[in-house]
Amino acid sequence: MRRTAVAGAVVVLAAALAGCSDDEPQRFADARTLADAATAATLAGRSAEFTTDVTAGTFVSHGTGQARFDPSGTALKMTTDYVGEPLELRLVNRALYAKVPADARDQVTGGKPWVQVSPEGNDPLSQVLGGSLTQLAEQNDPGRTLAQVRTAGTLTTSEQTRLGDAPVEHYRLTVDLAKLGSELPAGLPADAMAQLAGRGATVPLDLWLDPQHRPVQLVLDLSPVLQATGETGDARITARYSGWGSPVTVDPPPAADVGTLTGR
C-alpha cells in the first residue's frame, strides 16, 4: 500500500511538471486557488516594503511603509498624507496607533506623541477618522485583499507578462460586492457599497504576482462605488510591494508614549 501511495504521488508530480515549463510557469485557473497560493507565498515571504496610492474623485493620497506577514496577523508601519499632512501609523496585534503632529499634542493627555485609533473609539480622532484610518492601514495588507478574492472573486483572464523589467503573472478578476460584505477601503461611503451590493454589482481587481507568486502590485477599481453616490471621476487603490524578505521591525509605541486625544 505504501508503494502504491508513493507511485501515485510520483504520477501526480509528473503531471504537474508536464503542465508547465521554465518559460511558461503554470497559472492559476480560478480565484480561490490563486488566492490560496498567493496568501501562502505572502506568508513565506515574511516581509515587504510597500507604497499605496488612493484616489476617490478629487481626493488623492500617497503612503509608504513596511509590513511583516505572519499567520497570527499582519504588522505594518506607514506614513501617509491621508489627512492632508504626513501621518505615521502603526498596525500591531490588530491595534492601530497614530502619531500626533507636534503642534497638536497639547490636545493629548500628558502631551503624549501617540494615540490609539479605533472605529469604535470615543475620542475625537476615532469618531471622525477611526474607520477610514483603520481601513487605510488594513488595505496595505495583501492578505486582506486575497481573502476578499477567495470569497468574492471571479478570475476572468490571466497572462505572463512583465511589470517594468520583471517577469510577472497578471490576473484580472471581478469582486462581487454582495459577497464582499461591508468592509470598505478608506474614503468610500458604506451606503453606496450597500446600494451596489443589492444590484449584484462587481468591481475590477488586477493582481500581479512575481514568479514565487508573491504580490508585486494590485489595483482595485472602486469607481462604481463612487459613481453610485452621484460623484464623477475615478476611485482606485494601487498598492505595490517590493523588497520581499527584507528585515522589518514593527513594534507598538511604548505604553508610556500613548495618550488620549481630548479635542481641547
VEXSE-320554 format. One record per residue (C-alpha): residue in one letter; residue number from 1; chain; y negated, x, z negated. Coordinates in pm, whole numbers, always signed. Layout:
// VEXSE-320554
 mimi fiti torfi      y      x      z
    A  NUM     A      Y      X      Z
...
//
This chain:
// VEXSE-320554
 mimi fiti torfi      y      x      z
    M    1     A     +0     +0     +0
    R    2     A   -233   +288    -80
    R    3     A   -153   +443   +259
    T    4     A   -235   +112   +430
    A    5     A   -569    +84   +249
    V    6     A   -665   +438   +346
    A    7     A   -569   +377   +707
    G    8     A   -776    +58   +710
    A    9     A  -1078   +242   +574
    V   10     A  -1044   +506   +847
    V   11     A  -1034   +237  +1115
    V   12     A  -1348    +68   +977
    L   13     A  -1531   +402   +958
    A   14     A  -1430   +494  +1311
    A   15     A  -1552   +158  +1440
    A   16     A  -1886   +203  +1264
    L   17     A  -1932   +552  +1408
    A   18     A  -1842   +430  +1753
    G   19     A  -2125   +178  +1736
    C   20     A  -2400   +439  +1703
    S   21     A  -2493   +790  +1803
    D   22     A  -2746  +1057  +1712
    D   23     A  -2962   +940  +2000
    E   24     A  -2940   +571  +1912
    P   25     A  -2887   +503  +1540
    Q   26     A  -2735   +168  +1455
    R   27     A  -2995   -101  +1396
    F   28     A  -2953   -398  +1166
    A   29     A  -2857   -733  +1314
    D   30     A  -3004   -971  +1054
    A   31     A  -3278   -985   +793
    R   32     A  -3052   -979   +489
    T   33     A  -2861   -668   +597
    L   34     A  -3190   -500   +688
    A   35     A  -3347   -583   +352
    D   36     A  -3043   -468   +153
    A   37     A  -3022   -134   +337
    A   38     A  -3397    -65   +316
    T   39     A  -3401   -157    -53
    A   40     A  -3115    +86   -123
    A   41     A  -3293   +356    +78
    T   42     A  -3618   +294   -113
    L   43     A  -3440   +342   -447
    A   44     A  -3263   +651   -315
    G   45     A  -3599   +790   -202
    R   46     A  -3718   +759   -563
    S   47     A  -4091   +802   -495
    A   48     A  -4359   +798   -227
    E   49     A  -4730   +809   -161
    F   50     A  -4892   +504     -4
    T   51     A  -5210   +366   +148
    T   52     A  -5287     -2   +182
    D   53     A  -5545   -196   +380
    V   54     A  -5615   -564   +314
    T   55     A  -5819   -781   +549
    A   56     A  -5890  -1151   +490
    G   57     A  -6172  -1279   +711
    T   58     A  -6479  -1079   +616
    F   59     A  -6306   -930   +311
    V   60     A  -6178   -575   +361
    S   61     A  -6035   -331   +105
    H   62     A  -5856     +2   +108
    G   63     A  -5634   +163   -152
    T   64     A  -5434   +482   -203
    G   65     A  -5172   +569   -459
    Q   66     A  -4828   +688   -560
    A   67     A  -4520   +491   -662
    R   68     A  -4191   +561   -837
    F   69     A  -3897   +336   -749
    D   70     A  -3622   +250   -993
    P   71     A  -3372    -38  -1027
    S   72     A  -3548   -137  -1350
    G   73     A  -3878   -181  -1166
    T   74     A  -4145     +0   -967
    A   75     A  -4418   +202  -1140
    L   76     A  -4732   +284   -946
    K   77     A  -5086   +409   -979
    M   78     A  -5356   +346   -725
    T   79     A  -5728   +346   -660
    T   80     A  -5872    +54   -467
    D   81     A  -6215    -76   -369
    Y   82     A  -6093   -433   -403
    V   83     A  -6377   -529   -642
    G   84     A  -6645   -354   -436
    E   85     A  -6628    -19   -614
    P   86     A  -6344   +223   -694
    L   87     A  -6099    +75   -943
    E   88     A  -5796   +257  -1082
    L   89     A  -5485    +51  -1152
    R   90     A  -5152   +137  -1311
    L   91     A  -4844    -84  -1298
    V   92     A  -4584    +32  -1553
    N   93     A  -4297   -166  -1708
    R   94     A  -4432   -477  -1535
    A   95     A  -4765   -443  -1717
    L   96     A  -5086   -389  -1518
    Y   97     A  -5374   -179  -1650
    A   98     A  -5724   -140  -1504
    K   99     A  -5966   +142  -1579
    V  100     A  -6308     +6  -1666
    P  101     A  -6609   +173  -1499
    A  102     A  -6806   +386  -1743
    D  103     A  -7117   +167  -1720
    A  104     A  -6918   -142  -1826
    R  105     A  -6728     -3  -2122
    D  106     A  -6980   -148  -2364
    Q  107     A  -6806   -477  -2281
    V  108     A  -6469   -344  -2402
    T  109     A  -6368   -339  -2766
    G  110     A  -6424     +6  -2908
    G  111     A  -6569   +123  -2574
    K  112     A  -6213   +193  -2458
    P  113     A  -6164   +305  -2094
    W  114     A  -5865    +81  -2011
    V  115     A  -5777   -288  -2034
    Q  116     A  -5453   -471  -1967
    V  117     A  -5480   -736  -1696
    S  118     A  -5258  -1042  -1669
    P  119     A  -5269  -1364  -1465
    E  120     A  -5222  -1549  -1796
    G  121     A  -5477  -1340  -1988
    N  122     A  -5772  -1494  -2175
    D  123     A  -6015  -1207  -2122
    P  124     A  -6283  -1248  -1850
    L  125     A  -6130   -995  -1609
    S  126     A  -5787  -1155  -1627
    Q  127     A  -5929  -1504  -1585
    V  128     A  -6127  -1408  -1273
    L  129     A  -5911  -1142  -1109
    G  130     A  -5588  -1120  -1306
    G  131     A  -5372  -1291  -1044
    S  132     A  -5532  -1116   -748
    L  133     A  -5513   -768   -902
    T  134     A  -5151   -821  -1002
    Q  135     A  -5063   -935   -650
    L  136     A  -5257   -644   -503
    A  137     A  -5065   -391   -711
    E  138     A  -4726   -555   -656
    Q  139     A  -4783   -580   -281
    N  140     A  -4763   -200   -264
    D  141     A  -4404   -217   -387
    P  142     A  -4191   -229    -70
    G  143     A  -3910   -374   -280
    R  144     A  -4117   -689   -328
    T  145     A  -4165   -734    +45
    L  146     A  -3800   -656   +114
    A  147     A  -3695   -918   -141
    Q  148     A  -3907  -1171    +50
    V  149     A  -3742  -1061   +374
    R  150     A  -3399  -1110   +220
    T  151     A  -3466  -1465   +103
    A  152     A  -3713  -1593   +363
    G  153     A  -3697  -1363   +665
    T  154     A  -3555  -1403  +1013
    L  155     A  -3512  -1098  +1235
    T  156     A  -3646  -1157  +1586
    T  157     A  -3638   -817  +1761
    S  158     A  -3570   -451  +1687
    E  159     A  -3618   -124  +1871
    Q  160     A  -3600   +251  +1838
    T  161     A  -3950   +390  +1889
    R  162     A  -4197   +640  +1746
    L  163     A  -4474   +597  +1494
    G  164     A  -4709   +885  +1557
    D  165     A  -4477  +1180  +1614
    A  166     A  -4190  +1047  +1403
    P  167     A  -3885   +851  +1522
    V  168     A  -3860   +508  +1357
    E  169     A  -3675   +178  +1369
    H  170     A  -3919   -107  +1433
    Y  171     A  -3818   -456  +1320
    R  172     A  -4013   -774  +1395
    L  173     A  -3946  -1065  +1161
    T  174     A  -4084  -1401  +1062
    V  175     A  -4112  -1515   +700
    D  176     A  -4060  -1881   +610
    L  177     A  -4340  -1976   +369
    A  178     A  -4141  -2260   +214
    K  179     A  -3868  -2014   +115
    L  180     A  -4122  -1751    +11
    G  181     A  -4244  -1954   -283
    S  182     A  -4583  -1947   -449
    E  183     A  -4640  -1570   -470
    L  184     A  -4939  -1467   -263
    P  185     A  -5092  -1131   -171
    A  186     A  -5440  -1067   -304
    G  187     A  -5728  -1270   -167
    L  188     A  -5538  -1568    -23
    P  189     A  -5557  -1921   -168
    A  190     A  -5245  -2082   -311
    D  191     A  -5341  -2428   -186
    A  192     A  -5335  -2304   +174
    M  193     A  -4992  -2148   +120
    A  194     A  -4860  -2476    -23
    Q  195     A  -5008  -2671   +267
    L  196     A  -4849  -2446   +528
    A  197     A  -4516  -2430   +349
    G  198     A  -4493  -2807   +374
    R  199     A  -4523  -2779   +751
    G  200     A  -4238  -2532   +782
    A  201     A  -4481  -2258   +888
    T  202     A  -4387  -1893   +924
    V  203     A  -4586  -1570   +924
    P  204     A  -4507  -1249  +1118
    L  205     A  -4394   -930   +948
    D  206     A  -4346   -594  +1121
    L  207     A  -4146   -326   +944
    W  208     A  -4097    +38  +1045
    L  209     A  -3819   +246   +884
    D  210     A  -3751   +618   +907
    P  211     A  -3403   +748  +1009
    Q  212     A  -3296   +720   +643
    H  213     A  -3405   +351   +651
    R  214     A  -3696   +411   +411
    P  215     A  -4013   +208   +483
    V  216     A  -4291   +404   +651
    Q  217     A  -4513   +110   +748
    L  218     A  -4524   -266   +708
    V  219     A  -4774   -515   +845
    L  220     A  -4779   -870   +708
    D  221     A  -4993  -1105   +919
    L  222     A  -5122  -1386   +698
    S  223     A  -5380  -1519   +943
    P  224     A  -5214  -1866   +948
    V  225     A  -5274  -1893   +573
    L  226     A  -5643  -1806   +612
    Q  227     A  -5687  -2043   +904
    A  228     A  -5532  -2328   +706
    T  229     A  -5842  -2317   +484
    G  230     A  -6071  -2363   +786
    E  231     A  -6170  -1997   +795
    T  232     A  -6167  -1787  +1111
    G  233     A  -6058  -1428  +1161
    D  234     A  -5756  -1228  +1061
    A  235     A  -5572  -1186   +735
    R  236     A  -5345   -884   +733
    I  237     A  -5190   -641   +486
    T  238     A  -5091   -297   +614
    A  239     A  -4906    -56   +386
    R  240     A  -4800   +295   +484
    Y  241     A  -4556   +519   +293
    S  242     A  -4513   +896   +315
    G  243     A  -4406  +1196   +110
    W  244     A  -4075  +1041    +10
    G  245     A  -3921  +1222   -287
    S  246     A  -4244  +1395   -387
    P  247     A  -4297  +1435   -764
    V  248     A  -4473  +1128   -909
    T  249     A  -4564  +1067  -1272
    V  250     A  -4685   +721  -1370
    D  251     A  -4739   +653  -1739
    P  252     A  -4924   +367  -1911
    P  253     A  -5257   +465  -2062
    P  254     A  -5232   +578  -2426
    A  255     A  -5240   +273  -2652
    A  256     A  -5548   +416  -2825
    D  257     A  -5735   +402  -2492
    V  258     A  -5660    +33  -2420
    G  259     A  -5911   -228  -2536
    T  260     A  -6000   -589  -2462
    L  261     A  -6278   -689  -2225
    T  262     A  -6514   -920  -2414
    G  263     A  -6753  -1002  -2129
    R  264     A  -7057   -947  -2353
//
